[in-house]
Amino acid sequence: MFLGVDGGGTKTAYALIDAAGRIRARHVGPSVSHLAEGFVRSTELLIGGIGATLAKAACPPASVTFAFIGLPAYGEDSATTATMDAMPSALLDVSSYRCGNDTVCSWAGSLACEDGISVIAGTGSVAYGQYAGREARAGGWGELIGDEGSAYWIAREGLNLFSRMSDGRTGRGPLYELVRARFGIAADLDLCARIYGESGSVRSVFAQFAVLVHEAAQAGDARAAAIFDRAAQELVECVIAVRRSLAVPESVVLPVSHSGGVFNGAALTCNAFRAALEAANHGFEYRTPLYSPELGAALYAARLAKQPLDETALATLREQCSTP
């Protein structure tokens, strides 16, 4: 049995699979980010989520051959690494799991652990890849420093565009009325109270405003659409930086995929990303994501255990993912 955990900023997804590629259990629980919950609470939530997943499959913890636990902010503060490594130890034997950054889950899922690069664009953004046993990442600096191309960044750029439309620095497009209607404001400056107030200042809540920018672009707002073009370019720059750090030979065509809410069901984002990737002319091949990040974490657990799933098992796993 292989357990995968994809810890995100708003939720945590769990998956238990066997060597034949059968999904034995899946579970979704609250975020296990220690930055938001503190270590005591985040550890309780993680143990509870793992326990609930195993209970669904009627499997004891000892039945887990290996687990990969992807945690938010893992490796981004050296002082907390040992504490994060110990989080699953109340339930799993320390020899049967490895903790790492949740970016690994996206790469492992979207590319089925194949050498290449995956871009994660959700509330935040980061690119991660592996090649010939090496690993590298670019981006993921948080909304105050970077996270270009993320939902937070798109929301911020969109609301900035609204402000420019409001005071006459640029012409008004569909975004202008969409923002006024969604926030229920008659005076444009009242937007400040909505954004700087308690709910709007929450990172995950603010990022949801990216949906407005997408709706405006679909309604024909050229300036809103341009935000997605810029977002795609920023994400591709991260991909190029990862390739450079991995020292991939120029002759190698490297697979590139993605995950995260910015891409989910948004043809505008996917198309812009694919176009920017092709325009980069750096030897990349776009791949449609194969598996979700939590399944990727389970696949990576199998690889770490030196028991990677064979092609037949991977096909079985894909069939289950495509079944309604």
Secondary structure as GFF3:
##gff-version 3
##sequence-region A 1 324
A	DSSP	beta_strand	2	7	.	.	.	ID=ss1
A	DSSP	beta_strand	11	17	.	.	.	ID=ss2
A	DSSP	beta_strand	23	30	.	.	.	ID=ss3
A	DSSP	alpha_helix	34	37	.	.	.	ID=ss4
A	DSSP	alpha_helix	39	56	.	.	.	ID=ss5
A	DSSP	three_ten_helix	61	63	.	.	.	ID=ss6
A	DSSP	beta_strand	66	71	.	.	.	ID=ss7
A	DSSP	three_ten_helix	78	80	.	.	.	ID=ss8
A	DSSP	alpha_helix	81	85	.	.	.	ID=ss9
A	DSSP	three_ten_helix	87	90	.	.	.	ID=ss10
A	DSSP	three_ten_helix	94	96	.	.	.	ID=ss11
A	DSSP	beta_strand	97	101	.	.	.	ID=ss12
A	DSSP	alpha_helix	103	111	.	.	.	ID=ss13
A	DSSP	beta_strand	116	121	.	.	.	ID=ss14
A	DSSP	beta_strand	125	131	.	.	.	ID=ss15
A	DSSP	beta_strand	134	139	.	.	.	ID=ss16
A	DSSP	alpha_helix	151	166	.	.	.	ID=ss17
A	DSSP	alpha_helix	174	183	.	.	.	ID=ss18
A	DSSP	alpha_helix	190	196	.	.	.	ID=ss19
A	DSSP	alpha_helix	203	207	.	.	.	ID=ss20
A	DSSP	alpha_helix	210	218	.	.	.	ID=ss21
A	DSSP	alpha_helix	222	246	.	.	.	ID=ss22
A	DSSP	beta_strand	254	259	.	.	.	ID=ss23
A	DSSP	alpha_helix	267	280	.	.	.	ID=ss24
A	DSSP	beta_strand	284	286	.	.	.	ID=ss25
A	DSSP	alpha_helix	293	304	.	.	.	ID=ss26
A	DSSP	alpha_helix	311	322	.	.	.	ID=ss27
###
